Amino acid sequence: MGAGDDGRVMAAGHLFDSPARSEAVIRFLADPNHHLFIAYLGGAPVGFVSGVELTHPDKGTEMFLYELGVDKAHQRKGIGTELVKALEEVARSQGCYGMWVLADDDNAAAGSTYRKAGGEAESQPVMFSWRFDRPE
């Protein structure tokens, strides 16, 4: 997906954790360092993966796999694995030195998908987060 595909992303909103927000979709798609793939089956969106290129002065650029989602009715069919591989291809073509994702220890489906796509578990991270009020 790219700039101008906001209608297609909004139509795939059921795949996200929460309803897609039009202004956030437009902003995400406008940034060339943001990547979003949507898988379709019979013209209907059934899965997605999003990634963000992150650059640090002493490390270069890597791909952060931000989120992966597949509609429950279409899970365990390889869609998630193929979406991760598509993001990996973009990461490689953009010159990223690697790609990473955080997954909960108890999310067996995510672990299985990432392993099938060639990922290796490196550590058991602890995530710290800061929550801010969202502007309406």
ABEGO torsion letter per residue (X at the ends): XBBGAAAAAAAAAAABABBBBAAAAAAAAABAABBBBBBBBGGBBABBBBBBBBBBAAAEBBBBBABBBBBAAABGAGAAAAAAAAAAAAAAAAGBABBBBBBBAABAAAAAAAAAAGBBBABBBBBBBBBBBBBX
